[in-house]
Amino acid sequence: IHDGRLANGARLPTHRRLADDLKLSVQTVSRAYEELIRRGLISGEIGRGSFVQTQRREPEPPYLPERLGEVIDLSILKPVCEPMHLERLKQALGWLAENLPSSSALSFRPNMVFPRHRAVAVEWLRLCGLDASPQNVSLTNGATAGMTVALMSVAPPGSTVATEAIGHHTLVPLARYLGFNLEGLPIDDNGLIPEALDEACRLSDIRAVFVQPSVINPTATLMDARRREEIAAVARKHDIAIIENDVLGPLVEDRPPPVAAFAPERTLYVTSFTKITVPGLRIGYLAAPDRYVAAVANRHLVSNWMATPLVAEIATKWVTDGTAMELVHWQRAALRRRQDIAAQVLAGVDYRARRDGVHVW
């Protein structure tokens, strides 16, 4: 359908006919058709059959819209939380009510609100293995906002961004909405293959590469330091930008330096607290090199204006008083306990995981 080989309005085979042709069960084909309908690619008409839609409707959100009895929704990757997390957040909100600076409540100017927060952000980024200057750091409303701003800054409409063939699910709709093309590249047990990126840059006009080097979602791969350095070298060779999503990186004990440490002059580094502390702390940092600082600032203004100052206050307090790192350590231990359970349940099954990872593959 995407390639145009099935034209708009084309009639599809019946479920039974396609099942016979593909040597599959009718139930399998029916589920595939249902998924195509859910994605807005085809329509089913009783008595007439299934047809490619002339106008694609917006797809449904990739999660259950409401709780359904005892159904456990595994579609959203989120941190482990217990009552302690809610209590910590309540305490922070109580502190904020007593100590809220007027600049965080009454100002519309990001440069008036965030100087102190940027200084603390630099401390957190240093813990992540990245040296950054305050003027190069933007506070964002989480990693998705950071990704969006970074992509808007380096990938104009019509350009091409390379990424892992199995990678971040948000990239696909972002490419559609922002008008850039995605080129999926092969991966191995160490992440994105540098030779594949090099070849893609020679054959196509690649403007940027998007990578998740630390416990990539969903394959749970951790890229080693040498591979990170090789990716940085290929990007430098072809003078393309790197967007590094490192939201899960802090959960990995003794992890390699970020890709940004090997190519700081061209890497836009995205991180967030949402998946490593509590979901309600929707705040993150975007560190950009000098060449992209102005572009990031302008695109952040038109997409978010600025991060929510009240949430930024809590993040800044938690980094300063050690709560953020304490919750990261707690999360790491909780994930290891769950990975041990998964290893017992999945004994004999071929799967990939890390003891401090959020998911298995």
C-alpha positions as CSV (number, residue, x, y, z in Angstrom):
1,I,0.0,0.0,0.0
2,H,2.7,2.5,0.9
3,D,4.7,1.7,-2.3
4,G,1.6,2.2,-4.4
5,R,1.5,-1.4,-5.7
6,L,-1.9,-1.7,-4.1
7,A,-3.7,1.4,-5.4
8,N,-6.3,3.4,-3.4
9,G,-9.7,1.6,-3.8
10,A,-8.1,-1.7,-4.7
11,R,-10.1,-4.8,-3.6
12,L,-8.2,-7.2,-1.4
13,P,-8.6,-11.0,-1.6
14,T,-11.0,-12.7,0.8
15,H,-9.6,-13.9,4.1
16,R,-9.9,-17.6,3.0
17,R,-8.4,-16.9,-0.5
18,L,-5.3,-15.2,1.0
19,A,-5.0,-17.8,3.7
20,D,-4.9,-20.5,1.0
21,D,-2.4,-18.6,-1.1
22,L,-0.1,-17.9,1.9
23,K,-0.6,-21.3,3.5
24,L,-1.8,-19.6,6.7
25,S,-4.8,-20.0,8.9
26,V,-7.9,-17.9,8.2
27,Q,-7.6,-16.6,11.8
28,T,-4.1,-15.3,11.1
29,V,-5.2,-13.4,8.0
30,S,-8.2,-12.0,9.8
31,R,-6.0,-10.6,12.5
32,A,-3.8,-9.0,9.8
33,Y,-6.8,-7.4,8.1
34,E,-8.0,-6.2,11.5
35,E,-4.6,-4.6,12.1
36,L,-4.7,-2.9,8.7
37,I,-8.1,-1.5,9.5
38,R,-6.8,-0.3,12.9
39,R,-4.0,1.5,11.1
40,G,-6.5,3.2,8.7
41,L,-5.0,1.5,5.6
42,I,-8.0,-0.5,4.5
43,S,-11.8,-0.6,5.1
44,G,-14.0,-3.6,5.5
45,E,-17.5,-3.5,4.0
46,I,-20.1,-6.2,4.9
47,G,-21.1,-8.1,1.7
48,R,-18.5,-6.4,-0.5
49,G,-15.1,-7.2,1.0
50,S,-12.0,-5.2,2.0
51,F,-10.6,-2.3,0.1
52,V,-7.5,0.0,0.3
53,Q,-8.7,3.3,1.7
54,T,-8.6,6.4,-0.6
55,Q,-8.0,8.6,2.5
56,R,-6.1,7.2,5.4
57,R,-7.7,8.0,8.7
58,E,-5.6,8.8,11.7
59,P,-4.4,5.6,13.5
60,E,-5.5,4.8,16.9
61,P,-3.2,5.6,19.8
62,P,-0.7,2.8,20.5
63,Y,-2.1,1.9,23.9
64,L,-5.4,0.9,25.4
65,P,-7.7,3.9,25.7
66,E,-9.1,2.7,29.1
67,R,-8.6,0.0,31.6
68,L,-10.3,-3.3,30.6
69,G,-10.9,-5.4,33.6
70,E,-7.8,-7.5,34.4
71,V,-6.0,-6.8,31.1
72,I,-2.4,-5.7,31.7
73,D,-1.4,-3.1,29.0
74,L,2.2,-3.8,28.0
75,S,2.1,-1.3,25.1
76,I,3.7,1.6,27.2
77,L,7.2,1.3,28.5
78,K,7.2,2.9,32.0
79,P,9.2,2.7,35.2
80,V,8.3,0.5,38.1
81,C,6.4,2.5,40.7
82,E,5.3,1.9,44.3
83,P,3.5,4.1,46.9
84,M,6.9,5.5,47.8
85,H,7.2,7.3,44.4
86,L,3.8,9.1,44.9
87,E,4.9,10.1,48.4
88,R,8.1,11.5,47.2
89,L,6.2,13.5,44.6
90,K,3.8,14.8,47.2
91,Q,6.6,15.9,49.4
92,A,8.2,17.7,46.4
93,L,4.9,19.5,45.6
94,G,4.6,20.5,49.3
95,W,8.1,21.9,49.2
96,L,7.4,23.7,45.9
97,A,4.3,25.4,47.4
98,E,6.5,26.9,50.1
99,N,9.5,27.8,47.9
100,L,8.1,28.6,44.5
101,P,10.3,31.4,42.9
102,S,8.2,34.1,41.2
103,S,10.2,33.6,38.0
104,S,8.9,30.1,37.6
105,A,5.3,31.1,38.2
106,L,5.0,34.5,36.5
107,S,7.5,34.7,33.6
108,F,7.0,33.9,30.0
109,R,10.7,34.3,29.1
110,P,12.8,31.0,29.1
111,N,16.0,33.0,29.7
112,M,14.5,34.5,32.8
113,V,13.2,31.2,34.2
114,F,15.9,28.6,33.6
115,P,19.5,29.8,34.2
116,R,19.6,28.0,37.6
117,H,18.0,24.9,36.1
118,R,20.5,24.7,33.3
119,A,23.4,24.8,35.7
120,V,21.9,21.8,37.5
121,A,21.1,20.1,34.2
122,V,24.9,20.3,33.4
123,E,25.5,18.4,36.7
124,W,23.1,15.6,35.7
125,L,24.5,15.4,32.2
126,R,28.0,15.0,33.7
127,L,26.6,12.0,35.6
128,C,25.4,10.7,32.3
129,G,29.0,10.9,30.9
130,L,28.5,14.2,28.9
131,D,30.3,17.5,29.4
132,A,28.0,20.4,28.4
133,S,27.8,24.1,28.9
134,P,24.6,25.7,30.3
135,Q,24.1,27.7,27.2
136,N,23.9,24.5,25.1
137,V,21.2,22.9,27.2
138,S,17.5,23.2,26.8
139,L,14.9,22.0,29.2
140,T,12.1,20.0,27.5
141,N,8.8,18.5,28.4
142,G,10.2,15.0,28.2
143,A,12.1,13.0,25.7
144,T,9.4,13.1,23.0
145,A,9.5,16.9,23.0
146,G,13.3,16.7,22.9
147,M,13.3,14.3,20.0
148,T,10.8,16.5,18.1
149,V,12.9,19.6,18.5
150,A,16.1,17.9,17.6
151,L,14.6,16.4,14.5
152,M,13.1,19.7,13.5
153,S,16.5,21.3,13.9
154,V,18.5,18.9,11.7
155,A,16.0,17.3,9.3
156,P,14.1,19.7,7.1
157,P,11.0,18.4,5.2
158,G,12.1,16.0,2.4
159,S,15.4,15.1,4.0
160,T,16.3,11.6,5.1
161,V,17.2,10.4,8.6
162,A,18.8,7.0,9.2
163,T,18.0,4.9,12.2
164,E,18.0,1.3,13.5
165,A,15.8,-1.0,11.4
166,I,14.0,-2.0,14.7
167,G,13.9,1.1,16.8
168,H,12.0,3.9,18.4
169,H,8.3,3.7,17.6
170,T,7.7,7.4,17.8
171,L,10.0,8.1,14.9
172,V,7.5,6.7,12.4
173,P,4.7,9.2,13.1
174,L,7.2,12.0,13.6
175,A,8.6,11.4,10.2
176,R,5.1,11.5,8.8
177,Y,4.1,14.7,10.6
178,L,7.4,16.6,10.1
179,G,7.8,15.5,6.5
180,F,11.2,13.8,6.6
181,N,12.0,10.3,5.3
182,L,13.3,7.4,7.4
183,E,15.9,4.8,6.3
184,G,16.1,1.8,8.5
185,L,19.6,0.3,8.8
186,P,20.7,-3.2,9.9
187,I,21.5,-3.9,13.5
188,D,23.4,-6.7,15.3
189,D,23.8,-7.7,18.9
190,N,25.9,-4.5,19.4
191,G,23.3,-2.1,17.9
192,L,23.5,-0.1,14.6
193,I,26.1,-1.4,12.2
194,P,28.6,1.4,11.3
195,E,29.3,-0.1,7.8
196,A,25.6,0.0,7.0
197,L,25.5,3.7,8.0
198,D,28.6,4.4,5.9
199,E,27.0,2.8,2.9
200,A,23.7,4.6,3.4
201,C,25.5,7.9,3.6
202,R,27.4,7.2,0.3
203,L,24.2,6.1,-1.6
204,S,21.7,8.5,-0.1
205,D,21.5,12.1,1.0
206,I,21.4,11.3,4.8
207,R,21.1,14.4,6.9
208,A,21.2,12.8,10.4
209,V,21.3,9.4,12.2
210,F,19.0,8.7,15.2
211,V,20.4,6.2,17.6
212,Q,19.5,4.6,21.0
213,P,22.8,3.1,22.2
214,S,21.7,2.2,25.7
215,V,19.2,-0.7,26.1
216,I,17.5,0.2,22.8
217,N,13.7,-0.2,22.7
218,P,12.7,-2.8,21.9
219,T,15.7,-5.1,21.3
220,A,17.4,-4.4,24.7
221,T,20.8,-4.0,23.0
222,L,23.6,-2.1,24.7
223,M,26.1,-0.6,22.3
224,D,29.7,-0.9,23.5
225,A,32.2,2.0,23.6
226,R,34.0,1.0,20.4
227,R,30.8,0.8,18.4
228,R,29.7,4.2,19.7
229,E,33.0,5.6,18.6
230,E,32.7,4.0,15.2
231,I,29.2,5.5,14.7
232,A,30.6,8.9,15.7
233,A,33.4,8.5,13.2
234,V,31.1,7.6,10.3
235,A,28.9,10.7,11.1
236,R,32.0,12.9,11.2
237,K,33.2,11.4,7.9
238,H,30.0,12.3,6.1
239,D,29.3,15.4,8.1
240,I,25.8,14.4,9.3
241,A,24.1,15.1,12.6
242,I,23.6,12.6,15.4
243,I,20.5,12.5,17.5
244,E,21.1,10.3,20.6
245,N,18.2,9.2,22.7
246,D,19.6,8.1,26.0
247,V,16.5,8.0,28.2
248,L,17.3,4.6,29.6
249,G,21.0,5.1,29.9
250,P,21.1,6.1,33.6
251,L,19.6,2.7,34.5
252,V,22.7,0.9,33.1
253,E,25.4,0.5,35.7
254,D,29.0,1.2,34.4
255,R,27.7,2.0,30.9
256,P,29.9,3.3,28.1
257,P,30.2,7.0,27.4
258,P,27.4,8.4,25.3
259,V,27.9,8.8,21.5
260,A,27.8,12.5,22.1
261,A,31.1,12.2,24.1
262,F,32.8,10.9,20.9
263,A,31.3,13.5,18.6
264,P,30.2,16.5,20.7
265,E,30.4,18.9,17.8
266,R,27.5,17.2,15.9
267,T,25.4,15.3,18.5
268,L,22.1,16.4,19.9
269,Y,21.7,14.4,23.2
270,V,18.2,13.7,24.5
271,T,17.5,12.4,28.0
272,S,14.6,12.5,30.4
273,F,13.5,11.7,34.0
274,T,10.1,10.2,33.0
275,K,11.2,6.6,32.5
276,I,13.8,6.4,35.2
277,T,12.1,8.1,38.2
278,V,8.3,8.7,38.0
279,P,6.0,9.1,34.9
280,G,4.6,12.4,36.3
281,L,8.0,14.1,36.2
282,R,7.7,14.9,32.5
283,I,10.9,16.9,32.1
284,G,14.1,16.3,30.2
285,Y,17.3,17.8,28.8
286,L,18.4,18.4,25.2
287,A,22.1,19.2,24.9
288,A,23.1,20.6,21.5
289,P,26.4,21.7,20.0
290,D,27.0,25.3,19.1
291,R,26.1,24.9,15.5
292,Y,22.5,23.9,16.4
293,V,21.8,26.0,19.5
294,A,19.9,28.7,17.7
295,A,17.9,26.3,15.6
296,V,17.0,24.3,18.8
297,A,15.9,27.4,20.6
298,N,13.7,28.7,17.8
299,R,12.1,25.3,17.2
300,H,11.5,24.8,20.9
301,L,9.8,28.1,21.1
302,V,7.3,27.2,18.3
303,S,6.6,23.7,19.5
304,N,6.6,24.0,23.3
305,W,7.7,27.6,24.0
306,M,9.5,26.2,27.1
307,A,9.4,23.3,29.5
308,T,6.8,23.6,32.3
309,P,8.7,25.6,35.0
310,L,6.9,24.0,38.0
311,V,8.0,20.5,36.8
312,A,11.5,21.9,36.2
313,E,11.7,23.1,39.8
314,I,11.0,19.6,41.1
315,A,13.6,18.0,38.7
316,T,16.1,20.6,39.8
317,K,15.5,19.9,43.5
318,W,15.7,16.2,43.0
319,V,19.0,16.4,41.1
320,T,20.4,18.8,43.8
321,D,19.3,16.8,46.9
322,G,20.1,13.4,45.4
323,T,16.5,12.1,45.1
324,A,16.8,11.6,41.4
325,M,19.8,9.4,41.6
326,E,18.3,7.6,44.6
327,L,15.2,6.7,42.5
328,V,17.4,5.6,39.6
329,H,19.2,3.2,41.9
330,W,15.9,1.9,43.3
331,Q,14.6,1.5,39.8
332,R,17.7,-0.5,38.7
333,A,17.3,-2.9,41.7
334,A,13.5,-3.3,41.0
335,L,14.2,-4.1,37.3
336,R,16.8,-6.7,38.2
337,R,14.3,-8.4,40.5
338,R,11.8,-8.5,37.6
339,Q,14.4,-9.7,35.1
340,D,15.2,-12.6,37.5
341,I,11.5,-13.5,37.5
342,A,11.4,-13.3,33.7
343,A,14.4,-15.5,33.4
344,Q,12.7,-18.2,35.5
345,V,9.4,-17.9,33.6
346,L,11.1,-17.8,30.1
347,A,13.6,-20.6,30.9
348,G,14.3,-22.4,27.6
349,V,13.0,-19.5,25.5
350,D,15.5,-17.7,23.2
351,Y,15.3,-14.0,24.2
352,R,17.5,-11.0,24.8
353,A,17.5,-8.8,27.9
354,R,19.7,-7.0,30.4
355,R,19.4,-7.3,34.1
356,D,18.9,-3.5,34.4
357,G,16.7,-3.3,31.3
358,V,13.0,-2.3,31.2
359,H,12.0,-4.9,28.7
360,V,12.9,-8.2,27.0
361,W,13.1,-9.1,23.3
